[in-house]
Amino acid sequence: MSKDKILIIDDEEHIVELIRYNLENAGYDAIEAYNGTDGIKLAKQEKPLLILLDVMLPVMDGLDVCRNLRKDESTKSIPIIMLTAKSEEIDKILGLELGADDYITKPFSVRELLARIKAVLRRTGPDTEDAATFAFSDVVIDYDKHLVTKNNIKVDLTLKEYELLDILIKNRGRVLKRDLLLDKIWGYEYVGETRTVDVHIRHLRQKLEDDDKNPTFIETVRGIGYRFNDLEL
């Protein structure tokens, strides 16, 4: 049986070797590219389970690679964890805006990286709940198929967007704090990065609300967090 493939796109050979060694020890099949254009080509060819993407790359930088992968039908659903030596918040937010599922700053421990990979991949398997659907307005969530449609048209949600929508709906009517959402969705300590939640909420509204500037269902509770409004269900 072939192993699950994880694609590493990074131009630092010693980093690639370190990650590859530990991924293989953890049971994955690591494949690598050393520039952005080769990374895109390999992602489309191999359809990896997950992509580890460095921001600072030759030929095409990681942000452009992320943007390209999210626009392509064959790669837009592949989870992406961005790697970078930069620590500024703007870099993190831009990566998330472009569709990255997670973000880790160099230097990082291998243990932390593997934990984050597992946190993402844990959510990519079949849903363990009974087959069920949930609908609001013209949006339908098919939990069995892990599918969201709006007006009978498929809505492409990233892994984190789907998980965020799911927890909001399952706790509909309750206000969920940003820190709680970070802990539940990201699955590890993510201190101080509540902006991450705001970015994903904005994306959900753009994809699901009729008017994302005046949302009906995903409500902001100022200074606290978010609530799924079920008044119209």
Secondary structure, DSSP 8 states (H G I E B T S, - for coil): ----EEEEE-S-HHHHHHHHHHHHHTT-EEEEESSHHHHHHHHHHH--SEEEEESS-SSS-HHHHHHHHHHSTTTTTS-EEEEES---HHHHHHHHHTT-SEEEESS--HHHHHHHHHHHHTTSS---S-S-EEEETTEEEETTTTEEEETTEE----HHHHHHHHHHHHTTTSEEEHHHHHHHHH-S--TT-THHHHHHHHHHHHHH-SSTTS-SSEEEETTTEEEE--TT-
